[in-house]
Amino acid sequence: MADLLRDFIANETGATAIEYGLIAALVSIAAVVAFGSTGETIFEAFSGITEDFCVAIGKDYELTEDGKDSCG
């Protein structure tokens, strides 16, 4: 029984998998934070482009309550 316990404590085969899992989790969190912080900036840029196109064709740009763009 003591040998079994000693072997279990000395066994490191799962440590690498856990390390890779932790690294993947940290990379995922960093990606979510990065995309979340740039999402609003990208939305504003495309809204600006849409507004410019609406003005170019002589219409007014409007962002509706449901979040859809409209050239009306």
RAMOZI-V512309 format. One record per helix or strand of 2 or more residues. SS is the DSSP state (helix for helix, strand for strand). FROM is the first residue (numbers start at 1). TO is the last residue. Records with the same first field share a line. If there is no record, write none. Layout:
SS: FROM-TO + FROM-TO
This chain:
helix: 2-10 + 13-56
strand: 61-63 + 69-71
